[in-house]
Amino acid sequence: MDSEYIIFVIDTSNSMQRGAWPLVQKKLQEALEVYPEVKGMQVMNDDGIYMFSQYEGKWIPDTAGRRRIILSTLGSWQPFSNSSPVEGIIEAIRGYHAADKRISLYVFGDEFSGTAIQPVLDEVDRMNRSTGGAERRVRIHAVGFRP
């Protein structure tokens, strides 16, 4: 696999909860199956609110039981969301990037609520550059859902 650590940033807005939530659950399970074993994982919403506050700033251990708890908790997880992934992406990069770790970041969402996307792309691009400039701190994957 391309990464030893995975982070999920999930839009928990009303439009996602009403329209796409069963598919979000399925796609999260599928993503976890792609990584049968990792050194750590993390789950937060698009505002950077952690699914498990006791693991804020730490990696969630990868066990079969923990994976089941993540999938089960997702079913009823409804923290506030502004429907913009910026805060979650920034929290993930700032909080978890380390030069010795290969990290994949998965962003699940259905829309962007801001006024312009280019400033968001510029900020994510800036945050995700290594000090050398060309390398990326984390590998970002986006999964879009129809509202």
Secondary structure in CASP SS format (residue, H / E / C, confidence):
PFRMAT SS
TARGET T0000
AUTHOR 0000-0000-0000
METHOD secondary structure of the structure
MODEL  1
M C 1.00
D C 1.00
S C 1.00
E C 1.00
Y E 1.00
I E 1.00
I E 1.00
F E 1.00
V E 1.00
I E 1.00
D C 1.00
T C 1.00
S C 1.00
N H 1.00
S H 1.00
M H 1.00
Q H 1.00
R H 1.00
G H 1.00
A C 1.00
W H 1.00
P H 1.00
L H 1.00
V H 1.00
Q H 1.00
K H 1.00
K H 1.00
L H 1.00
Q H 1.00
E H 1.00
A H 1.00
L H 1.00
E H 1.00
V H 1.00
Y C 1.00
P C 1.00
E C 1.00
V C 1.00
K C 1.00
G E 1.00
M E 1.00
Q E 1.00
V E 1.00
M E 1.00
N E 1.00
D C 1.00
D C 1.00
G C 1.00
I C 1.00
Y E 1.00
M C 1.00
F C 1.00
S H 1.00
Q H 1.00
Y H 1.00
E C 1.00
G C 1.00
K C 1.00
W C 1.00
I E 1.00
P C 1.00
D C 1.00
T C 1.00
A H 1.00
G H 1.00
R H 1.00
R H 1.00
R H 1.00
I H 1.00
I H 1.00
L H 1.00
S H 1.00
T H 1.00
L H 1.00
G C 1.00
S C 1.00
W C 1.00
Q C 1.00
P C 1.00
F C 1.00
S C 1.00
N C 1.00
S C 1.00
S C 1.00
P C 1.00
V H 1.00
E H 1.00
G H 1.00
I H 1.00
I H 1.00
E H 1.00
A H 1.00
I H 1.00
R H 1.00
G H 1.00
Y H 1.00
H C 1.00
A C 1.00
A C 1.00
D C 1.00
K C 1.00
R C 1.00
I E 1.00
S E 1.00
L E 1.00
Y E 1.00
V E 1.00
F E 1.00
G E 1.00
D C 1.00
E C 1.00
F C 1.00
S C 1.00
G C 1.00
T C 1.00
A C 1.00
I C 1.00
Q H 1.00
P H 1.00
V H 1.00
L H 1.00
D H 1.00
E H 1.00
V H 1.00
D H 1.00
R H 1.00
M H 1.00
N C 1.00
R E 1.00
S C 1.00
T C 1.00
G C 1.00
G C 1.00
A C 1.00
E C 1.00
R E 1.00
R C 1.00
V C 1.00
R E 1.00
I E 1.00
H E 1.00
A E 1.00
V E 1.00
G E 1.00
F C 1.00
R C 1.00
P C 1.00
END
